[in-house]
Amino acid sequence: MILVVLLPMFAALLQLSLVLHVRNTLSSAAAEGARRAAVMGASPADGHAKASEQIAGTLNERFARDIVVREVAIAGAPAYEVVIHAEVPALGLGGPAIALSASGNAIIEGAP
């Protein structure tokens, strides 16, 4: 009887932990990618590669399929924004997925 209550709670806790881990990893990868793209002499492709490398090294390459690097303005200064979209399957096994989006920004070095 108690197993009927504890098992779903444990599964929900595992799912929450997985989603939070993926979200935090994607946020970190987006921020690192934006910083890499904003370094003097670097390009948006460098930021994309850095974000992909961070994701593939920690999670799985499938989470790095939808990465967008674009130039934006932050408080009037030119900057790069890296946006990563991914879906986390239920308990990492498949089934209904939870859509996540993470972004990171960095002001371009040496910009006027």
Z-matrix of the N, CA and C atoms (Angstrom, degrees):
N
C 1 1.450
C 2 1.526 1 111.27
N 3 1.304 2 117.17 1 -46.21
C 4 1.467 3 120.08 2 -179.63
C 5 1.527 4 111.48 3 -67.91
N 6 1.330 5 116.31 4 -27.11
C 7 1.462 6 121.38 5 178.46
C 8 1.522 7 111.32 6 -64.64
N 9 1.319 8 116.81 7 -31.37
C 10 1.469 9 121.93 8 179.11
C 11 1.532 10 110.25 9 -63.54
N 12 1.307 11 117.21 10 -31.59
C 13 1.461 12 121.77 11 179.50
C 14 1.535 13 110.82 12 -87.64
N 15 1.305 14 117.12 13 -43.13
C 16 1.456 15 120.31 14 -174.28
C 17 1.527 16 113.99 15 -73.16
N 18 1.311 17 118.31 16 -36.83
C 19 1.462 18 120.98 17 -177.46
C 20 1.528 19 112.65 18 -62.37
N 21 1.333 20 120.33 19 -48.96
C 22 1.470 21 119.52 20 176.39
C 23 1.530 22 112.72 21 -63.65
N 24 1.331 23 117.14 22 -35.75
C 25 1.463 24 119.51 23 178.02
C 26 1.524 25 110.80 24 -65.22
N 27 1.321 26 116.82 25 -40.72
C 28 1.457 27 121.15 26 178.31
C 29 1.524 28 110.66 27 -65.75
N 30 1.336 29 117.76 28 -42.29
C 31 1.470 30 121.55 29 178.51
C 32 1.529 31 110.31 30 -63.54
N 33 1.326 32 117.64 31 -40.59
C 34 1.463 33 121.20 32 178.38
C 35 1.528 34 111.07 33 -65.22
N 36 1.304 35 117.13 34 -39.18
C 37 1.458 36 121.33 35 177.71
C 38 1.526 37 111.22 36 -65.02
N 39 1.320 38 116.83 37 -40.60
C 40 1.464 39 120.61 38 176.32
C 41 1.528 40 111.28 39 -63.33
N 42 1.331 41 116.81 40 -43.08
C 43 1.466 42 120.58 41 179.54
C 44 1.526 43 110.39 42 -63.67
N 45 1.308 44 117.22 43 -44.80
C 46 1.460 45 120.97 44 178.69
C 47 1.525 46 110.82 45 -60.47
N 48 1.319 47 117.20 46 -42.86
C 49 1.467 48 120.96 47 178.68
C 50 1.520 49 111.35 48 -62.66
N 51 1.315 50 117.06 49 -42.53
C 52 1.459 51 121.19 50 179.06
C 53 1.525 52 111.37 51 -63.56
N 54 1.315 53 117.20 52 -46.10
C 55 1.464 54 121.21 53 -179.42
C 56 1.526 55 110.71 54 -63.93
N 57 1.317 56 117.79 55 -43.02
C 58 1.468 57 120.31 56 179.19
C 59 1.522 58 111.74 57 -65.46
N 60 1.319 59 117.40 58 -39.22
C 61 1.466 60 120.82 59 177.32
C 62 1.531 61 110.64 60 -62.48
N 63 1.306 62 116.71 61 -46.40
C 64 1.471 63 120.33 62 179.94
C 65 1.524 64 110.33 63 -65.21
N 66 1.326 65 117.73 64 -43.49
C 67 1.463 66 120.48 65 179.95
C 68 1.527 67 111.33 66 -61.76
N 69 1.318 68 117.49 67 -44.87
C 70 1.457 69 120.62 68 179.75
C 71 1.526 70 111.62 69 -65.59
N 72 1.320 71 116.89 70 -38.41
C 73 1.461 72 120.55 71 178.00
C 74 1.516 73 110.89 72 -66.28
N 75 1.331 74 117.82 73 -42.61
C 76 1.462 75 121.17 74 178.47
C 77 1.527 76 111.20 75 -65.05
N 78 1.322 77 117.01 76 -40.24
C 79 1.477 78 120.27 77 177.86
C 80 1.520 79 110.94 78 -62.44
N 81 1.313 80 116.48 79 -43.67
C 82 1.460 81 120.84 80 178.51
C 83 1.527 82 111.14 81 -64.34
N 84 1.319 83 117.07 82 -43.01
C 85 1.464 84 120.95 83 179.71
C 86 1.521 85 110.92 84 -64.73
N 87 1.332 86 117.88 85 -39.51
C 88 1.466 87 121.16 86 178.33
C 89 1.522 88 110.96 87 -64.33
N 90 1.322 89 117.23 88 -43.28
C 91 1.462 90 120.57 89 178.81
C 92 1.529 91 111.28 90 -64.86
N 93 1.333 92 117.23 91 -43.40
C 94 1.468 93 120.74 92 178.44
C 95 1.528 94 111.13 93 -64.57
N 96 1.321 95 116.80 94 -39.96
C 97 1.461 96 120.48 95 178.05
C 98 1.516 97 111.71 96 -63.80
N 99 1.332 98 117.42 97 -42.11
C 100 1.464 99 120.90 98 178.33
C 101 1.523 100 110.74 99 -64.90
N 102 1.333 101 117.14 100 -42.07
C 103 1.468 102 119.78 101 178.26
C 104 1.520 103 111.68 102 -63.38
N 105 1.334 104 115.74 103 -39.40
C 106 1.477 105 119.50 104 179.95
C 107 1.518 106 110.88 105 -67.19
N 108 1.321 107 117.92 106 -39.72
C 109 1.461 108 121.04 107 179.62
C 110 1.531 109 111.44 108 -68.37
N 111 1.335 110 117.42 109 -30.37
C 112 1.463 111 122.10 110 -175.34
C 113 1.521 112 113.88 111 -83.35
N 114 1.333 113 117.88 112 -9.03
C 115 1.466 114 120.54 113 179.76
C 116 1.524 115 108.79 114 -67.34
N 117 1.332 116 116.01 115 141.28
C 118 1.461 117 120.33 116 -179.14
C 119 1.533 118 109.85 117 -57.86
N 120 1.316 119 115.37 118 129.63
C 121 1.455 120 120.64 119 179.27
C 122 1.519 121 113.71 120 91.45
N 123 1.336 122 118.36 121 -5.25
C 124 1.462 123 121.64 122 179.47
C 125 1.523 124 109.47 123 -96.07
N 126 1.316 125 115.89 124 170.73
C 127 1.467 126 121.52 125 -179.08
C 128 1.528 127 109.70 126 -128.66
N 129 1.329 128 117.46 127 168.29
C 130 1.470 129 119.53 128 175.50
C 131 1.527 130 112.43 129 -58.16
N 132 1.319 131 117.64 130 -31.42
C 133 1.466 132 120.64 131 178.05
C 134 1.527 133 110.85 132 -63.61
N 135 1.328 134 117.56 133 -34.71
C 136 1.467 135 121.01 134 176.26
C 137 1.529 136 110.87 135 -64.22
N 138 1.340 137 116.54 136 -40.12
C 139 1.458 138 120.79 137 177.98
C 140 1.518 139 111.46 138 -66.11
N 141 1.320 140 116.74 139 -40.22
C 142 1.468 141 121.34 140 177.89
C 143 1.527 142 109.95 141 -62.96
N 144 1.325 143 116.45 142 -44.60
C 145 1.464 144 120.77 143 -179.73
C 146 1.527 145 111.49 144 -63.86
N 147 1.336 146 117.05 145 -40.37
C 148 1.469 147 120.60 146 179.79
C 149 1.525 148 111.06 147 -65.51
N 150 1.336 149 117.26 148 -43.15
C 151 1.461 150 120.34 149 178.82
C 152 1.529 151 110.47 150 -63.70
N 153 1.331 152 117.02 151 -43.08
C 154 1.469 153 120.97 152 178.41
C 155 1.519 154 111.04 153 -61.88
N 156 1.323 155 116.27 154 -42.66
C 157 1.466 156 121.19 155 179.99
C 158 1.533 157 111.21 156 -62.14
N 159 1.333 158 116.20 157 -42.89
C 160 1.463 159 120.58 158 -179.91
C 161 1.534 160 111.21 159 -63.66
N 162 1.326 161 115.95 160 -42.33
C 163 1.464 162 120.24 161 -178.71
C 164 1.520 163 110.77 162 -68.63
N 165 1.338 164 116.55 163 -47.06
C 166 1.469 165 120.36 164 -178.50
C 167 1.526 166 111.13 165 -64.09
N 168 1.309 167 117.60 166 -32.40
C 169 1.452 168 120.79 167 -179.54
C 170 1.518 169 113.90 168 -74.52
N 171 1.327 170 117.01 169 -24.04
C 172 1.457 171 120.78 170 -176.59
C 173 1.526 172 113.00 171 -107.73
N 174 1.313 173 116.20 172 -42.12
C 175 1.464 174 120.49 173 -176.75
C 176 1.518 175 110.29 174 -109.90
N 177 1.320 176 114.91 175 -113.87
C 178 1.449 177 122.64 176 -179.37
C 179 1.520 178 107.35 177 -140.18
N 180 1.313 179 117.94 178 150.26
C 181 1.463 180 121.32 179 -177.98
C 182 1.520 181 113.09 180 -61.43
N 183 1.321 182 117.88 181 -23.83
C 184 1.469 183 119.81 182 -179.01
C 185 1.520 184 112.08 183 -65.12
N 186 1.332 185 118.10 184 -23.01
C 187 1.455 186 121.06 185 177.74
C 188 1.528 187 111.50 186 -76.84
N 189 1.331 188 117.82 187 -11.20
C 190 1.463 189 121.96 188 -177.94
C 191 1.524 190 112.21 189 -102.40
N 192 1.315 191 118.09 190 18.77
C 193 1.465 192 121.23 191 -177.50
C 194 1.519 193 113.05 192 -74.64
N 195 1.320 194 118.51 193 -32.14
C 196 1.465 195 121.86 194 -173.88
C 197 1.528 196 110.30 195 -119.89
N 198 1.328 197 115.19 196 82.18
C 199 1.464 198 121.71 197 178.76
C 200 1.522 199 107.83 198 -118.41
N 201 1.330 200 116.53 199 128.07
C 202 1.460 201 121.62 200 -179.90
C 203 1.524 202 108.04 201 -121.80
N 204 1.344 203 116.19 202 128.66
C 205 1.465 204 122.04 203 175.39
C 206 1.523 205 106.61 204 -114.93
N 207 1.332 206 116.49 205 122.79
C 208 1.464 207 119.72 206 -179.59
C 209 1.519 208 110.39 207 -139.16
N 210 1.317 209 114.97 208 157.04
C 211 1.450 210 120.18 209 179.09
C 212 1.520 211 108.80 210 -90.51
N 213 1.324 212 115.96 211 131.83
C 214 1.463 213 122.74 212 -179.98
C 215 1.526 214 108.08 213 -132.77
N 216 1.315 215 116.64 214 177.70
C 217 1.470 216 121.79 215 175.04
C 218 1.521 217 108.48 216 -117.25
N 219 1.332 218 115.78 217 129.22
C 220 1.459 219 121.99 218 176.27
C 221 1.525 220 106.99 219 -116.98
N 222 1.325 221 116.46 220 113.57
C 223 1.469 222 122.51 221 -178.12
C 224 1.523 223 110.28 222 53.12
N 225 1.315 224 116.81 223 39.73
C 226 1.459 225 122.01 224 177.66
C 227 1.518 226 115.16 225 83.30
N 228 1.313 227 117.90 226 -6.43
C 229 1.468 228 121.37 227 -179.94
C 230 1.529 229 109.30 228 -98.84
N 231 1.344 230 117.19 229 140.02
C 232 1.467 231 119.05 230 177.90
C 233 1.535 232 110.59 231 -68.08
N 234 1.322 233 114.90 232 140.16
C 235 1.463 234 120.47 233 -176.69
C 236 1.521 235 109.08 234 -149.33
N 237 1.313 236 114.82 235 166.14
C 238 1.462 237 120.85 236 172.87
C 239 1.525 238 108.46 237 -108.00
N 240 1.318 239 114.19 238 142.77
C 241 1.459 240 121.18 239 174.61
C 242 1.525 241 107.76 240 -122.62
N 243 1.313 242 116.01 241 129.73
C 244 1.458 243 121.77 242 176.18
C 245 1.527 244 106.98 243 -110.03
N 246 1.329 245 115.97 244 124.37
C 247 1.463 246 121.83 245 179.87
C 248 1.527 247 108.01 246 -119.03
N 249 1.319 248 115.90 247 130.02
C 250 1.463 249 121.96 248 -179.44
C 251 1.528 250 108.15 249 -121.46
N 252 1.325 251 115.75 250 126.63
C 253 1.465 252 122.28 251 175.42
C 254 1.521 253 107.79 252 -111.73
N 255 1.318 254 116.87 253 135.47
C 256 1.470 255 121.09 254 178.89
C 257 1.519 256 109.23 255 -152.29
N 258 1.317 257 114.62 256 162.69
C 259 1.460 258 121.11 257 175.73
C 260 1.520 259 108.89 258 -122.65
N 261 1.332 260 115.87 259 133.00
C 262 1.458 261 122.10 260 179.67
C 263 1.523 262 107.97 261 -104.85
N 264 1.333 263 118.26 262 115.79
C 265 1.466 264 119.86 263 179.53
C 266 1.529 265 111.27 264 -71.20
N 267 1.314 266 114.82 265 158.88
C 268 1.466 267 120.49 266 -179.60
C 269 1.524 268 110.53 267 -59.52
N 270 1.322 269 116.46 268 121.51
C 271 1.467 270 124.60 269 -179.38
C 272 1.521 271 112.76 270 52.66
N 273 1.346 272 115.76 271 24.78
C 274 1.459 273 119.78 272 177.02
C 275 1.509 274 113.87 273 70.69
N 276 1.327 275 118.31 274 8.53
C 277 1.458 276 121.36 275 -174.27
C 278 1.516 277 113.76 276 -105.45
N 279 1.285 278 118.33 277 -22.51
C 280 1.450 279 122.54 278 -174.44
C 281 1.514 280 108.90 279 132.04
N 282 1.300 281 115.84 280 -170.29
C 283 1.453 282 119.12 281 -179.10
C 284 1.508 283 111.26 282 89.22
N 285 1.329 284 117.73 283 -158.70
C 286 1.472 285 120.13 284 -177.55
C 287 1.528 286 110.56 285 -63.59
N 288 1.309 287 115.35 286 133.68
C 289 1.464 288 120.05 287 -175.56
C 290 1.526 289 110.96 288 -103.77
N 291 1.316 290 114.96 289 156.30
C 292 1.455 291 122.74 290 175.74
C 293 1.524 292 106.82 291 -107.02
N 294 1.328 293 117.06 292 121.45
C 295 1.465 294 121.57 293 -179.05
C 296 1.524 295 109.88 294 -80.71
N 297 1.330 296 115.86 295 133.02
C 298 1.462 297 122.24 296 177.96
C 299 1.521 298 109.72 297 -124.71
N 300 1.302 299 115.59 298 150.96
C 301 1.457 300 121.66 299 174.12
C 302 1.524 301 107.62 300 -139.43
N 303 1.324 302 116.21 301 132.54
C 304 1.463 303 121.06 302 179.49
C 305 1.522 304 108.36 303 -133.13
N 306 1.323 305 116.52 304 147.32
C 307 1.459 306 119.53 305 179.40
C 308 1.523 307 110.49 306 -140.34
N 309 1.323 308 114.66 307 156.57
C 310 1.461 309 122.17 308 176.95
C 311 1.514 310 109.15 309 -142.82
N 312 1.325 311 117.13 310 146.70
C 313 1.461 312 122.40 311 -177.96
C 314 1.516 313 110.38 312 -127.69
N 315 1.333 314 115.47 313 151.40
C 316 1.461 315 121.04 314 173.60
C 317 1.517 316 108.88 315 -153.97
N 318 1.317 317 116.00 316 135.40
C 319 1.471 318 121.59 317 178.18
C 320 1.526 319 108.24 318 -74.91
N 321 1.319 320 115.35 319 136.76
C 322 1.467 321 122.25 320 -176.43
C 323 1.536 322 109.27 321 -69.40
N 324 1.321 323 116.40 322 128.70
C 325 1.464 324 121.30 323 178.77
C 326 1.516 325 110.99 324 -68.42
N 327 1.296 326 116.19 325 139.68
C 328 1.451 327 121.38 326 175.98
C 329 1.508 328 113.56 327 73.00
N 330 1.336 329 119.23 328 11.43
C 331 1.463 330 121.63 329 178.11
C 332 1.517 331 109.41 330 -75.52
N 333 1.324 332 117.78 331 142.23
C 334 1.482 333 120.16 332 -179.22
C 335 1.495 334 112.82 333 -67.01
